[in-house]
Amino acid sequence: MAIIVNEQKNQFYLHTKNTSYVFENVCGLLAHSYWGKRVEDVPPMAELYPLTGIALVAADLPEPYRSSDILLQEYSTYGSCDLRTPSFSAVYSDGSPITKLAFKGYKIYNEKLSPKGLPATYTNEGDICQTLEVELFDELKKVSVFLYYCVFEEKDIITRFTKVVNNSEEAFTMNSVQSFCADFPHMNYDMINLHGAWAREGHIERKPLFVGTQQVNSKNGASGPNHVPFIALADKDTTEDSGDAFGLTLVYSGNWYAGVDVDRHFRPRLMMGLNPFNFEWQMKSGEEFYAPEVIMSYSSQGLGQMSRQFHNIVRENLCRGNYRDTERFVLVNNWEATYMDFTEDKLIEIADAAAELGVDMFVLDDGWFGKRNTATTSLGDWYVNTEKLPSGLKGLGEKINAKGLKFGLWFEPEMISPDSDLYRAHPDWCLHTNGRPRTPCRYQLTLDLTRKDVCDYIVDFLTKTLSENPINYVKWDMNRHFSEAGSALLAAKNQREVAHRYMLGLYSILERVTTAFPNVLFEGCSSGGGRFDAGILHYMPQVWSSDDSDAVERLYIQEGLSTVFPFSTMGAHVSAVPNHQIERNTPIKLRGLVALPGQFGFELDLSKMSEEDKTASKELIKAYKQYGEVFHRGEYFKLSSIFKGQNTAWEFVSEDKNTVIVMLYNIQGKLAVPHKVTKLKGLDAAAKYEDIKTGKVYGGDTLMNLGIFHDCDHDQTCDMLVFKKV
């Protein structure tokens, strides 16, 4: 059984194959006992963490527990003697900000439960998953907070989400609701997060905890790019392959929060959920509210195993649709080839070159609609610019199809240009605050997705465009985050609900459109990786990882993102040199081998390629089609990190364990130094593996213990080694 309740000890055990998560009912409060390697029995809280020597606390609990302020808790509220950061807080009709939740009961379901109206993980046939529902209740205010724990037993994953129900006849205002909260008994951990900015997303940061509050979050209406919705605690000596690692990622694409509050007794409180900054929610009588799901991955075998568990659940139990398990398209996108300055003839010229190379799909990016010749106009006017495309989308798509290529199209559905027919007709359709300027960013404003009429408009034009034209792929972009975030239709008391209501509107749109067009592959984008999160991946199985397509920068970005997300979710393209973002020159082999493990494509004018680059590109496409499944479905091992030097190595082991691919990258060469040694991981020590280039055969134990030797003499060199089990 995944979930066991010990009624005698008032303990709840959540077991996966290799892990345990345990908490206890202590005088009506949930106390967090243990999260770690699987154990069958945990002592009661009073024995486990004795509280001797701690003074100057309010005694609101009987001995030996003494005070809620020093109890290791599972979910906390504001207004009791616990003065640490609360996971739930509200203000009631009498002005009181005090909530006191007490354990009321529990239920166990032999199925996976999910928060309504929000993306979440799900089960497949054969998955073993149970859900524990625990109700906490404030007797005075008649408020219930339900904690849901879903246990994916075979995948070593637990998920959590929260539901709030107003059982009273009076409304109240909720101003914080976290999806995950747990107190740890000591602070001997490092905090790991993924920070960044536009064109520098997903960089790994690891720092020791300190007494006080450390946090990562988003306040801009999207999940990134300042931080990816991820946080981990790891023992100070935890490596890729050993030590404890506790990872959380939020299935949400808007304003989020993750933080560690270390108290005066050196005990961390780890929380994750909706960002309480500028958040309120009016809870009417009888209403319920769902907070997003958190995916929890604990590993006793280091950060690498934590990541592989995330990869598995994201690939198999979060991403959905016809393209979840299939190898996708090698594409060429015209953006960096032409930007908005193109003609139909030019697009056909690029498509001809793509067909010659063996590319599967041509994608038309920004500039095909309205009067869109620059970024200053026409977002919202989703009709074809026939001056550029006299054959229309249908005619162009048919011409592309006739060359053996599929056809894809770029949209930015959530945005509106002040210079557009749509804005002139509906100036109140954008997010705005009365009396304040509407500040453009990139010459655009954000549509108000809290409104049903706006959401319906987006669904209608997408439905019309996708129904009438031969489109197999949509690049869904979002290039502007929030400012003056108000809504014309919401009452004054509801204005601080805008950010979350926007996300509910977006998710409803995505649910409707992706369900209606199951054969269209949707790729997310937000100026690159500005919204790379588990919420978007529920609807779109891949995201354009970054607008920075430079091969060197992409090593950092893709390695960082792989902490949580599999390479199957990362859009990665070969672009022109000098690179358009950083103006670096890199050889096509490096650009190709960096992009190859992701969702592979090209972002340049193929018609201008040299014969040498064309030959190299054909080989890259051949390798991608031969080994894409290994990159996307296999196990990933980080053999060395680009964040720790000028070289890195990635390893991918196929699902059947018969194919092993090692990607070696060296950025800066050094002479007169020893050869680099890279030891492989995850092999069968007793098996033999053949290097398909040389025909040499090695023992699995040799490859893992002695490793492979390679030189690092020259700048910007790389190699791809493939071993087959024999």
C-alpha positions in Angstrom: 0.0 0.0 0.0 1.3 3.5 -0.9 -0.7 5.2 1.9 -0.8 3.8 5.4 -2.5 5.4 8.4 -1.4 4.3 11.8 -4.5 5.3 13.9 -2.7 4.4 17.2 0.2 6.8 16.6 -1.9 9.3 14.6 0.7 8.9 11.8 0.3 9.1 8.0 2.9 7.2 5.8 3.2 7.9 2.1 5.4 5.2 0.5 6.9 5.1 -3.0 9.1 2.3 -4.1 12.2 3.9 -2.6 11.0 6.9 -0.5 8.8 7.7 2.5 7.0 10.8 3.5 5.6 10.8 7.1 3.5 13.3 9.1 1.6 13.1 12.4 -1.5 14.6 14.0 -0.2 16.4 17.1 -3.0 17.9 19.1 -4.9 18.8 15.9 -1.8 20.2 14.1 -0.1 18.3 11.4 3.6 17.8 12.3 6.1 16.9 9.6 8.0 13.9 10.7 10.1 12.7 7.8 10.8 12.8 4.1 13.6 10.6 2.8 14.7 7.1 2.0 12.0 4.5 2.6 11.4 3.5 6.2 8.7 1.4 7.7 8.4 3.0 11.1 9.1 6.5 12.4 9.0 7.3 16.1 6.4 9.8 17.4 7.3 13.4 17.0 8.0 13.9 20.7 10.7 11.2 20.6 12.0 12.1 17.1 12.8 15.8 17.7 13.0 16.5 21.4 12.5 20.2 22.2 14.7 20.6 25.3 16.6 23.8 25.7 14.3 25.9 23.6 12.8 28.7 25.7 10.9 32.0 25.3 8.1 30.5 23.3 4.3 30.7 23.9 3.0 27.5 25.4 -0.1 26.8 23.3 0.4 23.0 23.2 0.6 20.5 26.0 3.9 18.9 27.1 6.1 17.7 25.6 5.2 19.7 22.4 4.9 23.1 24.2 4.4 25.4 21.3 3.3 25.5 17.7 6.2 27.9 17.1 8.7 25.1 17.6 6.7 22.2 16.2 7.9 21.0 12.8 4.7 21.5 10.8 3.1 20.2 7.6 0.8 23.2 7.0 0.8 26.4 8.9 -1.5 29.4 9.4 -1.3 33.0 10.6 -2.5 34.1 14.0 -1.5 31.2 16.2 1.7 31.1 18.3 3.6 30.0 15.2 5.3 33.2 14.1 7.1 31.8 11.1 5.9 32.4 7.5 2.4 30.9 7.2 1.3 28.7 4.3 -2.3 30.0 4.6 -3.7 33.3 5.6 -6.9 35.2 5.2 -8.9 38.2 6.5 -12.4 37.6 7.7 -15.6 39.8 7.7 -14.9 41.0 11.2 -11.4 42.2 10.2 -9.6 39.4 12.0 -6.6 37.9 10.1 -6.4 34.9 12.4 -7.0 31.3 11.1 -6.6 28.3 13.3 -6.9 25.0 11.4 -7.2 21.7 13.2 -7.3 18.2 11.9 -10.8 17.0 11.1 -10.5 13.8 9.1 -9.0 12.0 6.1 -10.0 9.9 3.1 -7.9 7.6 0.9 -8.8 7.3 -2.8 -7.4 4.6 -5.1 -7.0 7.0 -7.9 -5.2 10.3 -8.8 -7.1 13.4 -7.9 -6.3 16.8 -9.5 -7.1 20.5 -8.9 -10.0 21.6 -11.0 -9.4 24.1 -13.8 -5.6 23.7 -13.5 -3.0 21.5 -15.3 -1.8 18.6 -13.3 -0.2 15.2 -13.5 -2.4 12.2 -14.4 -2.1 8.4 -14.4 -1.8 6.0 -17.3 -3.0 2.4 -17.5 -0.8 0.4 -15.2 0.3 3.3 -13.0 -0.1 2.7 -9.2 -1.4 5.9 -7.6 -3.3 6.6 -4.4 -4.5 10.0 -3.1 -4.7 11.0 0.6 -7.1 13.8 1.4 -6.7 15.5 4.8 -9.2 18.0 6.0 -8.1 20.8 8.3 -11.0 22.9 9.7 -11.3 26.3 11.5 -14.3 25.8 13.8 -14.9 29.5 14.4 -14.7 30.6 10.8 -16.1 27.4 9.2 -13.2 27.3 6.7 -11.9 24.0 5.4 -8.4 23.5 3.9 -8.0 20.2 2.2 -4.5 18.9 1.6 -4.1 16.3 -1.2 -1.1 14.0 -1.5 -1.0 11.8 -4.6 1.6 9.0 -4.5 3.0 7.6 -7.8 4.4 4.5 -6.1 6.6 3.1 -8.9 7.9 6.5 -10.1 9.2 7.7 -6.7 7.1 10.8 -7.0 4.5 12.5 -4.7 2.4 15.4 -5.7 0.6 17.9 -3.4 -2.1 20.5 -4.0 -4.5 22.4 -1.7 -8.3 23.1 -1.8 -10.0 25.8 0.3 -13.7 25.7 1.0 -15.8 28.5 2.6 -18.4 26.6 4.6 -19.7 29.7 6.4 -22.4 32.2 5.3 -20.0 35.1 5.3 -17.3 35.9 2.7 -13.7 36.3 3.5 -10.5 37.4 1.7 -7.8 34.8 1.2 -4.3 36.4 0.7 -2.0 33.4 0.8 -2.4 29.7 0.0 0.6 27.5 -0.6 0.5 24.1 -2.2 3.4 22.7 -0.3 4.7 23.3 3.2 7.1 21.2 5.3 9.5 22.0 8.2 12.9 20.4 8.3 14.8 19.6 11.6 18.1 21.2 10.6 19.6 23.7 8.1 22.6 21.6 6.8 21.4 22.1 3.2 22.1 24.1 0.1 19.3 25.7 -1.8 19.3 25.1 -5.5 17.3 27.2 -8.0 17.4 28.1 -11.7 17.8 31.8 -12.3 18.1 33.8 -15.5 16.8 36.6 -17.7 15.9 36.9 -21.4 18.4 34.9 -23.5 20.1 33.6 -20.3 17.5 31.3 -18.8 17.8 28.3 -16.5 21.2 28.9 -14.9 22.0 26.8 -11.9 22.6 28.5 -8.6 23.5 26.6 -5.4 24.0 28.4 -2.1 24.0 27.4 1.6 20.9 28.2 3.7 21.1 31.1 6.1 19.0 32.1 9.1 16.2 34.2 7.6 14.1 34.0 4.4 15.5 33.1 1.0 13.1 32.9 -1.9 12.6 32.7 -5.7 9.4 33.8 -7.4 7.7 35.5 -10.2 5.6 38.7 -10.0 5.3 39.5 -13.7 2.3 37.4 -14.8 4.4 34.5 -16.2 6.5 31.9 -14.5 9.9 33.2 -15.8 12.5 33.9 -17.0 13.9 35.4 -13.7 13.5 32.0 -12.1 12.1 28.6 -13.2 9.3 27.3 -10.9 11.7 25.0 -9.2 13.5 24.8 -5.8 15.6 22.0 -4.2 17.3 21.4 -0.9 20.4 19.2 -1.0 22.8 18.1 1.7 26.0 20.1 1.5 27.9 17.1 0.3 25.3 15.9 -2.2 26.6 15.4 -5.7 25.1 14.2 -9.0 25.4 10.6 -7.8 25.1 10.6 -4.0 23.4 12.3 -1.1 19.9 13.6 -0.3 18.1 15.9 -2.7 14.6 17.2 -2.2 13.2 18.8 -5.4 9.9 20.7 -6.0 8.4 22.1 -9.2 5.1 23.8 -9.6 2.6 22.9 -12.3 1.7 26.6 -12.9 2.6 29.3 -15.5 1.9 32.5 -13.6 3.0 34.3 -10.4 4.5 31.7 -8.1 6.6 31.6 -5.0 9.1 29.1 -3.4 11.0 29.9 -0.3 12.9 28.7 2.7 12.3 30.4 6.0 15.0 29.4 8.5 14.0 30.2 12.0 16.1 31.2 15.1 16.5 27.6 16.0 18.1 26.8 12.6 15.1 24.9 11.2 14.0 25.5 7.6 10.4 25.8 6.5 10.1 25.0 2.7 7.1 26.3 0.9 5.8 26.5 -2.7 2.7 27.8 -4.3 0.9 30.9 -5.6 2.8 34.1 -5.0 1.1 36.0 -2.1 2.5 39.2 -3.5 -0.4 41.3 -4.8 -2.7 38.4 -4.4 -6.2 38.3 -2.9 -9.1 36.0 -3.5 -12.7 36.7 -2.5 -14.2 33.6 -1.1 -18.0 33.7 -1.1 -20.1 31.4 0.9 -20.0 27.9 -0.4 -17.1 28.6 -2.8 -14.0 26.5 -3.2 -10.5 27.4 -4.5 -7.8 25.1 -5.9 -4.1 25.9 -5.6 -1.7 24.5 -8.2 -0.1 21.1 -7.9 3.5 20.6 -6.7 5.6 17.7 -8.0 7.9 16.4 -5.3 11.0 14.4 -6.2 13.3 13.1 -3.4 16.5 11.2 -4.2 19.0 9.5 -1.9 21.2 9.0 -4.9 22.1 12.6 -5.7 20.8 15.3 -7.9 20.9 13.2 -11.0 18.4 10.7 -9.8 16.1 13.6 -8.6 16.2 15.0 -12.1 15.6 11.6 -13.8 12.5 11.1 -11.6 11.3 14.6 -12.7 11.9 13.7 -16.4 10.0 10.5 -16.1 6.9 12.1 -14.6 6.9 15.0 -17.0 7.3 12.8 -20.1 4.7 10.2 -19.1 2.3 11.8 -16.6 2.3 15.5 -17.4 2.7 16.0 -21.2 -0.3 14.9 -23.1 -1.6 14.3 -26.6 -0.7 12.6 -29.8 2.9 13.9 -29.7 3.7 12.8 -26.2 5.5 9.6 -27.1 6.2 10.1 -30.8 9.3 11.5 -32.4 8.4 15.0 -33.7 9.5 17.0 -36.7 12.8 18.4 -37.8 11.8 21.9 -38.7 13.1 25.1 -40.1 11.8 28.4 -38.8 12.2 31.5 -41.0 12.6 34.0 -38.2 16.3 34.6 -38.1 16.4 34.0 -41.9 14.1 36.9 -42.8 12.5 38.4 -39.7 9.4 40.2 -41.0 10.9 41.1 -44.3 9.8 38.3 -46.5 7.9 37.4 -49.7 6.1 34.3 -50.6 8.8 33.5 -53.1 11.5 33.8 -50.4 9.7 31.4 -48.1 9.4 28.9 -51.0 13.1 29.3 -51.6 13.9 28.3 -48.0 11.4 25.5 -48.2 13.1 24.1 -51.3 16.4 24.1 -49.5 14.8 22.4 -46.5 13.3 19.6 -48.6 16.7 19.0 -50.1 18.3 18.5 -46.7 15.5 16.2 -45.4 13.8 18.7 -43.1 10.2 17.7 -42.2 8.5 21.0 -41.6 8.6 24.7 -42.6 7.4 27.1 -39.9 6.3 30.7 -40.8 7.1 33.0 -37.9 6.0 36.6 -37.1 4.9 39.0 -39.9 2.3 37.1 -41.9 -0.9 39.0 -40.7 -2.5 42.4 -40.6 -0.1 45.2 -41.5 2.7 43.5 -39.6 5.9 44.7 -41.3 7.4 45.8 -38.0 6.8 45.0 -34.3 4.8 48.2 -33.9 1.4 47.0 -35.2 -1.3 44.4 -35.9 -1.2 41.9 -33.0 -4.8 40.9 -32.7 -5.6 41.3 -36.4 -5.2 37.7 -37.3 -6.0 37.9 -41.0 -3.5 37.2 -43.8 -1.4 40.0 -45.3 -2.0 39.2 -48.9 0.6 41.6 -50.1 3.2 39.3 -48.6 1.3 36.1 -49.2 -0.8 36.4 -52.3 -1.7 32.7 -52.1 -2.9 33.1 -48.5 -2.0 30.7 -45.7 -3.9 27.9 -47.5 -2.1 28.4 -50.8 1.3 28.8 -49.1 0.7 25.7 -47.0 -0.3 23.6 -50.0 2.9 24.7 -51.8 4.9 23.7 -48.8 3.1 20.4 -48.6 3.8 19.7 -52.3 7.5 19.7 -51.5 7.0 17.0 -48.9 7.1 19.4 -45.9 4.5 20.0 -43.2 3.5 23.6 -42.5 3.7 25.4 -39.2 2.7 28.9 -38.1 3.6 31.4 -35.4 0.9 33.2 -33.2 1.0 35.5 -30.3 -2.6 35.1 -29.2 -2.4 36.7 -25.8 -1.3 40.1 -27.1 -2.7 43.2 -28.7 -1.1 46.1 -30.5 -2.4 49.6 -29.8 -2.1 50.1 -33.5 -4.6 47.4 -34.5 -8.1 47.1 -35.7 -8.9 45.0 -32.6 -7.6 47.6 -30.2 -9.6 50.4 -32.0 -12.7 48.3 -31.7 -12.1 47.0 -28.1 -9.7 49.3 -26.2 -11.0 47.8 -22.9 -9.9 44.3 -23.9 -6.3 44.8 -22.6 -5.1 44.6 -19.0 -5.2 48.1 -17.7 -5.9 50.2 -14.6 -8.3 53.2 -14.8 -6.4 56.5 -14.7 -3.0 55.0 -15.4 -1.1 55.0 -18.7 -1.2 51.8 -20.6 2.6 51.2 -20.9 3.5 49.4 -24.1 6.3 46.8 -24.0 7.6 45.8 -27.4 4.8 48.0 -28.8 2.1 45.8 -27.4 -0.3 45.3 -24.5 -1.6 42.1 -22.9 -5.1 40.9 -23.6 -7.4 40.5 -20.5 -7.9 36.8 -20.2 -10.0 37.2 -17.1 -12.8 38.0 -19.6 -14.8 35.3 -21.3 -15.4 37.4 -24.4 -11.7 37.8 -24.9 -11.0 34.1 -24.4 -13.8 33.2 -26.8 -12.3 35.6 -29.4 -8.9 33.9 -29.2 -10.4 30.4 -29.4 -12.5 31.5 -32.4 -9.7 33.0 -34.5 -7.4 30.1 -33.7 -10.2 27.6 -34.6 -10.9 29.4 -37.9 -7.2 29.6 -38.9 -6.4 26.0 -38.0 -9.5 24.6 -39.6 -9.1 26.4 -42.9 -5.4 25.9 -43.5 -3.1 22.9 -43.6 -1.3 23.7 -40.3 0.4 20.9 -38.4 2.3 23.0 -35.8 1.8 26.1 -33.8 4.4 28.2 -32.1 2.5 30.0 -29.3 4.5 33.1 -28.3 4.1 35.5 -25.4 6.5 38.5 -25.6 5.1 40.8 -22.9 4.6 40.4 -19.2 2.2 42.3 -17.0 2.1 46.0 -16.1 -1.0 48.0 -14.9 -2.6 44.6 -14.4 -6.2 45.4 -13.9 -9.5 44.3 -15.6 -12.4 46.5 -16.8 -15.0 43.9 -15.8 -13.8 42.9 -12.3 -15.1 44.8 -9.2 -12.7 46.8 -7.2 -12.4 44.2 -4.5 -11.5 41.6 -7.1 -8.6 43.5 -8.9 -5.9 41.5 -7.0 -7.3 38.3 -8.5 -6.3 39.4 -12.0 -3.0 37.4 -12.2 -4.5 34.1 -11.3 -7.8 34.7 -13.2 -5.6 35.4 -16.2 -4.0 31.9 -15.9 -7.3 30.2 -15.4 -8.4 32.0 -18.7 -5.3 30.9 -20.5 -5.6 27.3 -19.3 -9.3 27.2 -20.5 -8.2 28.4 -23.9 -5.4 25.9 -24.2 -7.7 23.1 -23.1 -10.3 24.0 -25.7 -7.9 24.5 -28.6 -5.5 21.6 -28.0 -8.4 19.2 -27.5 -10.1 20.4 -30.8 -6.8 20.0 -32.8 -5.1 16.9 -31.5 -3.0 16.5 -34.6 -1.4 19.9 -34.3 1.9 20.1 -32.4 1.9 23.1 -30.1 5.2 24.6 -28.9 5.2 27.2 -26.1 7.4 30.3 -26.2 7.7 33.5 -24.2 10.5 35.5 -25.7 12.2 32.1 -25.5 12.1 30.5 -22.1 10.1 33.1 -20.2 7.4 30.6 -19.5 9.1 27.2 -19.4 7.2 25.4 -16.7 5.2 22.2 -16.0 1.9 24.0 -16.4 2.6 24.9 -20.1 4.0 21.4 -20.7 0.6 19.9 -19.8 -0.8 21.5 -23.1 2.3 21.9 -25.2 4.9 19.1 -25.0 7.8 21.3 -25.9 8.9 24.9 -25.3 11.4 27.1 -27.2 14.1 27.1 -24.6 15.6 30.5 -25.3 15.8 33.2 -27.9 19.6 32.8 -27.5 20.5 30.1 -30.0 24.2 30.5 -29.6 25.7 27.0 -29.1 27.9 28.0 -26.1 25.1 29.8 -24.3 22.7 26.9 -25.0 25.0 24.5 -23.1 24.3 26.4 -19.9 20.6 26.9 -20.7 19.8 23.3 -21.6 21.9 21.8 -18.8 20.2 24.0 -16.3 16.7 23.2 -17.6 17.5 19.5 -17.6 17.6 19.7 -13.8 13.8 19.4 -14.0 12.8 18.9 -17.6 13.7 16.2 -20.1 15.4 17.2 -23.4 12.2 16.1 -25.2 10.6 19.3 -24.0 13.4 21.7 -25.2 13.1 23.3 -28.6 16.7 23.6 -29.9 17.8 24.9 -33.3 21.0 25.4 -35.4 21.2 29.1 -36.2 23.4 31.3 -38.4 26.8 32.6 -37.5 27.8 35.1 -36.3 25.0 34.4 -33.9 22.3 37.0 -34.0 22.1 37.4 -30.2 25.8 37.2 -29.0 27.6 37.6 -32.4 29.8 34.5 -31.7 31.1 32.3 -34.5 30.9 28.6 -33.8 31.3 25.7 -36.2 28.3 23.9 -37.4 29.3 20.7 -35.7 29.1 22.4 -32.3 25.8 24.1 -33.1 24.4 20.9 -34.4 25.5 18.6 -31.5 24.3 21.1 -28.9 20.9 21.3 -30.5 20.6 17.6 -31.4 19.4 16.2 -28.0 16.5 18.7 -27.9 13.6 19.1 -30.4 15.9 19.6 -33.3 15.6 22.2 -36.1 17.1 25.1 -37.9 16.7 28.9 -37.5 18.5 30.4 -40.5 18.3 30.8 -44.3 19.0 27.3 -45.6 19.1 28.6 -49.1 22.4 30.5 -48.3 24.1 27.5 -46.7 27.5 26.4 -47.9 27.9 23.0 -49.5 30.0 22.0 -46.5 27.3 23.1 -44.0 24.6 21.3 -46.1 26.5 18.1 -45.9 26.9 18.5 -42.2 23.2 19.3 -41.8 22.2 16.2 -43.6 24.3 14.1 -41.3 22.8 15.9 -38.3 19.3 15.2 -39.5 20.1 11.6 -40.1 21.6 11.2 -36.6 18.5 12.9 -35.1 16.1 10.6 -36.8 18.2 7.6 -35.9 18.8 8.5 -32.2 16.0 11.0 -31.3 14.2 8.4 -29.2 17.3 7.8 -27.2 17.7 11.5 -26.4 14.0 11.9 -25.6 12.9 8.7 -24.0 16.2 7.5 -22.5 17.8 8.2 -19.1 19.9 11.3 -19.0 23.2 11.5 -17.0 25.2 14.7 -16.5 28.7 13.5 -16.6 30.3 16.9 -16.1 28.9 20.4 -15.8 29.5 23.5 -18.0 28.9 25.5 -14.8 32.1 24.1 -13.3 34.5 24.6 -16.3 34.9 25.0 -20.0 33.7 21.5 -21.0 30.7 19.3 -20.3 29.5 15.8 -21.1 26.0 14.5 -21.4 25.0 10.8 -21.6 21.8 9.2 -22.8 20.9 5.6 -22.2 18.0 4.1 -24.2 14.9 2.7 -22.6 16.0 -0.9 -23.5 19.6 -0.1 -22.2 21.1 -1.2 -25.5 22.2 2.2 -26.9 24.4 4.7 -25.1 25.1 8.1 -26.5 27.8 10.4 -25.1 27.9 14.1 -26.1 31.3 15.7 -25.4 31.6 19.5 -25.6 34.8 21.6 -25.1 34.5 25.4 -25.3 38.0 26.6 -24.5 41.1 24.6 -25.4 44.2 24.1 -23.4 47.6 22.8 -24.6 50.0 20.6 -22.7 47.4 19.3 -20.3 46.3 15.7 -19.7 43.5 14.2 -21.7 40.1 14.6 -20.2 38.7 11.5 -18.6 34.9 11.0 -18.6 33.4 8.1 -16.8 30.0 6.8 -18.0 27.1 6.0 -15.8 24.0 3.8 -15.7 25.5 0.9 -17.7 25.4 -2.9 -17.2 28.8 -3.5 -15.6 28.9 -7.1 -16.9 27.9 -6.3 -20.5 30.0 -5.4 -23.5 29.5 -2.2 -25.5 30.8 -1.5 -29.1 31.8 1.9 -30.2 30.1 2.1 -33.6 32.6 4.5 -35.1 35.7 2.4 -34.3 34.3 -1.0 -33.8 36.2 -1.3 -30.5 34.4 -3.2 -27.7 34.6 -2.2 -24.0 33.2 -3.7 -20.9 30.5 -1.7 -19.1 32.7 -1.8 -16.0 35.6 -0.3 -18.0 33.5 2.5 -19.4 32.1 3.4 -15.9 35.3 2.9 -13.9 38.2 3.8 -16.2 36.1 6.0 -18.6 36.9 7.4 -22.0 39.8 9.6 -22.8 39.5 12.6 -25.1 41.6 15.7 -25.7 40.6 19.3 -25.0 43.3 21.0 -27.1 41.1 23.2 -29.2 38.3 25.7 -28.8 34.7 24.9 -29.6 35.2 21.2 -30.3 32.7 18.4 -29.7 32.0 14.8 -30.4 29.1 12.3 -30.3 30.0 8.8 -29.3 27.5 5.9 -29.8 27.9 2.6 -28.0 25.8 -0.5 -28.7 25.4 -3.3 -26.3 26.7 -6.6 -27.8 
